[in-house]
Amino acid sequence: MESVVKRYVKNPVLTPDDVPYPVATVHNAGVVRHNGIYIMLFRSHLHNGRSIVGMAKSKDGFAFEVEPKPFLVPAQHGIFAEYEEFGVEDLRICPLEEDSPNYLLTYSAYSRHGVRIAIARTRDFEYVERIAFISQADMRNVVIFPEKFNGRYVRLDRPHSEISPWSIWVSYSPDLIHWGDSKVIIKPLQYHWDEMKVGPGSTPFKTAHGWINIYHGVFNTMAGAIYRLGVALHDLSDPSLVIGVSDQWILQPEDPWERTGYVPNVVFTCGSVPEEDGTVKIYWGAADTVMCAGTARIDDLVDLCLNKSRQAV
């Protein structure tokens, strides 16, 4: 079966060797196009195992150059320092359409208390304003839709729960700080490629048919877990309504750097950029070690959700 996602021929697009300060990995990056430049905010393990976020820039979305200093490191003072003590990870970028340029940043904050989600804001990718923590432990993988719905912000998140294991939920907020009205909308499907867990991936983007949500799904094998990418389509006016979830994955570990590394057999996305030519650039961390990129036709992703869909919950 031909892959829906076409890999960039010069993958990986970023490796630890490209970073001008000592890191062990480069992976799980949020990506956005800002003033005609692609901004990549990537996670790196330091050699003590804790994570920071670096920044790389590109004119074409493929050839990236890393900035000399990290973009975001654990806070040193106040409440953020306590809850970011063990690292900041897996940052997503949400371009707010109503207030451009204005980007919301959501990321996982690790500490002795567990993992929770923090939200920050930037206009220029130089100054970052931390806003608040927006979850208790244990929560990961929060992405915010780029526009409001009936005056409220909407996010997809993935709480840890053994009762409804590792499912995608939707939540609402009037102010980006207080969230509620939560409900589960996409669950792992038994005896399916994502039967172990699912979680939001990159920031959803709008199409004529609905919001595209590229998510990750996990399947457990005798040799360990395999992380793949899938796609779902959400209603334009009410993103809690799932129009369809593709019955097949759109990307799985195949290249050597996706199958071998810090965490083998992983493709994991935190960023995608829709283009005017009807394609979308998708970025993924490969084996939690390097960054890769590829493209897909947006119509192909929509078609999978509309015509080759599986049960959502």
N, C-alpha and C positions, 0 to 999 in steps of 0.2 A: 504494500500500500504506500503510495507516495505521500510524503509528509506535507501537512498543511502549511507548516512553517519552513521556509527556505533558509537554511543556515548561511551566514556570511562566510564567504570562501576563505577569509583570513582569520577565522576564529582561532583562539580566543582574542577578544579585542582589548583585554586588560589583564595583566598578570602581576604578581607581587614584584617581579623584576622591574616593572614600569613605575613603581612608587619610589619617590626620592627620600623616603624615610623607612626605617625597618618595620616590615610587616610580614606575616606568614601566609596570609590569604587575601584575596580580593573577590568579593561576591555580593549577591543580594542587594543590587543597587536600584534606587529610584532614579528615574530619568525624565527630563522635561526639556522642551525647546523654549529658551528664553532669549528674546532679542536676536533670534536667528542662530543662536548657539545652543548645541545640545549640552545640557548639564547633567552629569552623572554623579550621584552621591552614593558611594559604595561603602560597604562594610568591610573592615579588615580585622582579623585577629592579630593582636600584638604577640610577641614571643612569650608573654606570660599567659596567653590564652584569653585575655579580655579583649573586647571589641571597641573600635572607634569607627567614625565615618569620615572618609576622605572625599575629595572632589576632583573630577576630571572634566575636561571640556573638549568639544569636537565641533568642527564645522559641518561635517557630513553625517554624523551619527555613528561612525564606525572607527575612525582614527582618533583616539582620545589621548590627551596629554594631562597628566596629573599635576595638580597644584602643589607647591612646595610644602605646604603645611596642611594638617587635617582640618576638615570642615567643622566637625562636631566631636567633642570628647566629653567624658563624664564631668559634670559640674563639680566644682571644688567647694562650694559654699551653699548653705541653706538646705531647704527641703529637697531640691533636685539632687544635691550631692548625696544625700542619704539613700535615695532610690535609684541612682545611676552608678553606684559604687563599683559594680562588677562589669559595667559596659553599656554601650548604646548600640543598637543593632537594627538591621532590616528596615531602613527608612523609606517611607513612601512620600511622594510629592503630589499635592493636589493644587492645580492652578485654579484659583477662584475666578470664574468668568465675570462676576459682578463687580470685581474690584481689581482690575488688572493694572500693573503687575502686582500680584499678591499670592503667595504660595503658602499653603499649610503643609507642615511637615509632621508626620506621625511616625513614631519609632518605639521600639521595645527598649525598656529600661530594666536592667538586671541589677539585683542587689541581694543581700542576705534575706530579704523579705520575699523574694520571688521575682517574677517578671510582670510588669504592668506597662501600660501605654502612656506615653507623654505626647503632647502636641506643642508645636512651636510654629513660628511664622517668620518669613523673610520676604523682602521685596527685590533684593538685588544679589542674593547668594553671597553677600559679604557680612552683613549683620544678621544675627539670628536672635529672635526674642522667644524665650521659653514662655509658654502660656500657662499650662497646668498639666497635671496627671488626670487622665480621663477614664481610668479603670482601676479596679483593685487587681490583685493577683488572683488567678493566673489567666492572663489575656495576652494574645499576640495577633499580629496580622490585621491591623485596622487600616482600612482605606476609606476616604471620604469622597462622596460624589462632588463634582466641580460646580454644582449649582444647588440652590435651595428648592425645596418642595413645600408649597403652602407655608412659606415663611420659616421653615425649619431645615437645618442641616441633616443630612442622612449619611450614615456610615455602614459599611459591612465590617463585621468583626468575627473573631473565632475564640470564644472562651473554651477553657479546658473543662470537659465534663465526661465522666464515665457513663452517665445516664443517657445523654445524647452526644455520643463521642465525636469530638472535634468537628463540629458542624459550622456552617456559615450562618450568622445571624444578621439581622438588620436592626439598627437603633437610630433614635432621633434626638435632636438637640436644638434649643432656641438660641444658644450662645456659644457653642463649641465646647463648653465646660461640663454642663449638666446633661446627661444622656439617659434616655429611657424608652418606654413603649417598645421594648425589644421582643423579637420573635425569630424563631428559626425558619430559614427559607430554603436552604440546600443542605442535605445530609449525605454522608457516605452511603453508597448503594452496595448492599451485600453481594458478594461474588461478582464484583465489578472492578475495573482498574483503579478506582478510588475508594475501595471499601474500608480502608483503615481510618482515613481522615481526609478532610478537605479544609481549605482555608483561602481567604482572599489573597490575590496576587498583586497585580498592578492597579492603579487608579482607574476606575471604569471610564469609558469614553462613549460619547453619544454617536449614534447612527440614525438613519431614517427609520429603522425598524425597532430600535430600542437601545438600551445601554449595554455595551459589551463589557463583561466581567471575565477577565482571564484569571483563572484560579489554579491552585495546585492541589493535586490529589495524590494519595499515598496508598500503595499496595504492599502488604507484607509478604515476604517469601522466606524460604528456609535459609537463604543467604543474606537476609536483611531486607530493609524497606527500599522501595523504588519510588522516587518522586517524579511525577509527570505533570504536564500542564493540560488543563481543559478549558472550556469556554462555556459561559452561560449568557443568556440574553434577558434583560430586565425591562419592564414597561417604562416608557418615556416619562409618564406623569406620576407613576407610583412604583419606585424601584423595588418595593417589597413584593411586587408581583413578578414571578419568574415565568417568562414566556416559554423558555426552553433551555435545557442543559444538554450539551452534546453527549451522545452515547459513547463517543470515542475520544481519546486524547488527541491533542494537537502537537505535542512534542514529548519525546521520551529520551532518556540517556542513551546515546549511541556512540558519540565520538570518544576517543580515549580519555580526554580531560573531563568528560562528563561521567565516565564510568569508574575512574580511578582518581582519588584525591583525599582531601581531609575527611569528607563524608561521601563514600562511593555511591554511584547510581542516583545522582540528584540533578534535576534541572528545576530551578526555583526562581520565579519572577517577582520583582517588586516594581517594575517599570515598563511602560510601553508608550509609544508616541505615534498617534494617527497622523497620516500624511495626506496632502491634498490630492494625490494621485490615486486614492482609494486603497492604499496599503497601510499597514501599521508596522512600525519597527518594534520588535519585542526583545527585551534584554533579560538574560537569566544568569544566575550564578550556577556554575558547573562544578559539581562535587565539592561545593563550599570552598573552592580554591581559586578559580579564575572567572572572569566575566566573558560571556558570549552574547552574540546578537544574531538576529534573523528578521525576516519579513514575512508577512502573510497578507493575502487579499482579504479586506474586511468583508466583502460579500461572501467569501468562503466560510468565514467564521459565523456569519449570520445564518447561512444555509445549514450548517451543521446543527444550529440551535432550533431552527424552524422545521427541518425535514428529517433530522436524525437524532431526535431528542430521547432522553431517558427520564425516568421519574425523578423529581426534584427532592421531595421529602417523603 
